[in-house]
Amino acid sequence: MIYWYKLHFTSPVHVGERGIGVESVSNVIHSTTIHGALINALLLLNRINPRDVRNIDLRLNTPAPILDIEGSTEKLLWLRGLHILWAEKLRQYLKDDVRLYNELIKKLKSTFLVTSSFLDHDILECRVEMHGANSRDEEIMIRCGGDEYRLLSIGGYFGNIILTNDIGDTEIAGIAEHEIRPRNRIDRITSAAEPYHLGLIRFHKPLLLGIKNNSSILSRNDIEAALRFLGDTGIGGERTYGFGKFSFEKTDGIRVNNDDQAKHVVVQGLYSPPPEKLGEILGNSIYQLMIYGFRSGYTGIVRKPVPVLREGSIIYCDGECNGRTVIDREPLGTIIRSFNPITTPFKTSDNT
């Protein structure tokens, strides 16, 4: 069973790598970041024994923005690769309009989030259309059966979003914004100044976090105690400044199709295929690859770099497609990183 929560961030968040002069910040809080934070919180609260850490099976998603619209059951889910899925279809009926084809592919390539009802459809049967007199006025519409969706560009924070047609721009605007805050370290011995700038992201909408507990060791009360602890202490770096704090509330979750026979799923967090299934999965999937890890935060401790597929990747999953769990032994203790996130069935005609 998946427990779903709304995370309301009461302060900006710093999650990213240290830089020279300006410390970068990620637009998202990856699933493995929150997984590690939860495990650490459970240890600090004595909810689990250190020797049981290896046996804890928690699957999380990378939190996506939630649409707080009264009466709406729509949530946003990660999905990438629509420009690949629809490329051939677009080429067939836009063969005489190269400019329009390139424009559509470019925008679909930057689409990372969709409303949950969108995944109820056979995506390969949807039709993409563009309306408007010129490029500034053009609106991309997606028709799936009797339902109509539109593509909305919201800038660089989360790329483009595919929304149901009854959700307005004002209800999605202002999901997040970046902040750059100046900082200055003073050497206590030499009094030398070391100015730098700290990158932050402020979430104006609550984020949807799902936690699937496959462990008999943990109860829901344990998980929520860890969430309360993290909400008070913060997630990410620079927590001594009060960054990364949040409150949470339970939610009814997301409405998605539950096709157990689907051979493709959309991973909702960072995913690393097991070595024995690497070739099979990568050969039949649509994904973006990144290298995760290497050095951790302020300490600079070296961690094992892990090739992972980005959230929203569509992976081929004939049977169990569990991801890897990576264990790093550090001087301060053992760090467990899970690359086995929550997945969502992906309904397409080629699943049969």
Disulfide bonds with the S-S distance in Angstrom:
Cys126-Cys144 2.03
